[in-house]
Amino acid sequence: MAAIEVQGIRKKFGKLVALDDVSFSVADGEFFCLLGPSGAGKTTTCKSVAGLVRPDEGTVRLAGHDVGDVEPNHRNLAMCFESYALYPQLNVFDNMASPLRSPRFRLSDDEARERVGRTAEMLGVAQLLHRGVDQLSNGQRQRVALGRVLVRPAEAYLLDEPLAHLDAKLRTAMRAELKSISHGDLTTTTIYVTHDYVEALSLADRIGVLREGRILQVGTPEEIWDRPCNAFVAEAFGKPRIGFVDGGLVDGEHGIRFVSSDGAVEVPVPGVEANAGEAVRIGVRPHDLELHPGAEDVPAGRVRVDGVVYVLEHLGRQTEVTVQVGTALLSVVVPREDVPDLARDDRVGLSLDPCAVHVFARGEDERRISS
């Protein structure tokens, strides 16, 4: 195993800036997720660590050593590509066994067979070992590509969207399997690329959030969920997504308060690091809201805002209710039995705990300003 340090790497492809001063570190044995939308620079970052892309600036260190001049085949890193990159002329067994027959390992046939069999069983492709690649579905090819990585010893694993082409049921099962082996057999340093916040939250020891080639925040899943550094990071995690309301800060009798631009939302914002008069945006996660179909009082310590039902989405035992509060849309998920008679345009109330409100500055970075 080896720690990975990425320091100030920049990469341009023509006029496109793919990576812009990307820096982070991955501890020895840590499972680190890179999360971001398409085009954020996740794959380019992984390829820079692997040596398949040479950064224009910055350094990559493995186990404390600068590997800028080390060829990819000498870095002893194993990478799983989203595009599979399987050998079309080989069957599943030979694809998975190919790293074990390289000059680096040269394992005996019995050792290779044992390793491939164990890994194939773990990934649910043991019955496919004698099939050709052209006889596999995309999901099966994805698992074979992942198996070819996990079957071999390596200083670190670089997994680029390894579950992207699996159906929802299989993706959930494979996520659980990866979670199990990442805290058991797979104790190797791992960088895992994904656009799925659920994968990042459930698998990672720490997460790095990328946007347009820049690292916005690095932290544990709990840190990023509880204290997103800006509005983009807050919106990247959670479904239904966090609801935003634009407005400004005003002085109140008991401290600074937030008042929305349309006056429909007014709530105290304790611990905000800004002055009255500043334009801000607040964010409230759906799980921090409570629905009140009637006019009853809300529990002590909570603040009520009123609105109308915009849309109802029945999701089995739960119902997602989107409420229009002034010009803003806020979502809340409630048990189905709590909304039996609601319909569009019905008047309802929402209550929230002021301490659960995220406050962000207005502007290009929309940075967090609440503690």
C-alpha positions, 0 to 999 in steps of 0.5 A: 500500500502507498499514500498518494499526494497530489499537489497543484496539478494543472492540465490543459487540452488545447484551450480547455483547462481540465485541471486547475491547481488540484491538490489532495492527499490519500492516506495509506489504506484510505478509501477516497472518493472523487465526486463531481459532474461530468466534465469536472476532471475526475478521470483526468485526475485519476489518469494523472495519478496513474501516469497516463496523463502528464500534468503541465504543472504540479507533482504526484507522489506515491509513498512520499516519492515524486513519480513524475518521471516514472512510467505507468507500468512501473508505478504498480497502480491498478486502474479500472476504466469506465470504458471497460478496456477488455481484451476482445480476443480473450474470454472472461477468465483470461481477461481477469488473469492477464495481470497475474501473467505479466512480468511483474507477477508471473503467478502459477496457473494454480495461483492465478486460477484461485485468485480469479475464481475468488474474485469472480465469485465475489463479483457474481461472474463466476459462471461467465469465466469461459464466455467471450467478451462479445457474449457479455452485457455491458453490466457484466463487462463492467464487473469483469473490468473491475475484477481484473483490477481487484485480482492483482496486488497493487500499491493503490487502486484507481476505480473510474466509475466502476458501477456506472453501467450496472442496473439499479438493483445490481449497483446497490448490491455491488456497492454493498459488496465494495463496502464490505471488501473495502473494510476487509480484504480490500485494504489497499489505498483506493481512489474511487471516481463517481458522480453518484453522491450515494456511492460517495457517502456510503463508501468513502472514508473521505470525499473530494468534490470537483467542479470544473477542474477545481477541488471545492472541498475535501472532508469526511462524508459527515463533514461535507453533509453537515458543513458544505463549503458552498451552495454547489456542494450542498446541492450535490448531496441529497435527494430530494435536493436542498431547497434554496431561498434568496434574500438578505440579512436584517437586524432583529430584536434577538440577532440577525435574521434572514428575510427572503426577497419576497418577504415570505420567509423570515428566520433567525440565522444564529452564528452567521458570519456576515453583517445586516444588509448583505444579500445571501441565500439560505438552504434547507434540506428536506429532512430538516423540514416538517409538514403541517397541513393545518394551522396548528402551532409548531413545536418550540424552537421551530419556525413556521413558514406558509405556502401552497402545495406545488406537486405531490409525488407518491413513493410507496410508503412515503410522499414527496411534497413540494411546497411553493413558499413565495417564489421558492420551492421547498421539498419535504418527505413525509409518511404517506398516511400524513398527507391523505387529503392534500392536493395541489394548491392546498395551503400548508405550513412548513417548520424548520429549526433555525440551527439547521439552516445553511447560509451562503453568500451571494456571488460567484462562489456562494461560499458558506457563511454560517457556523 
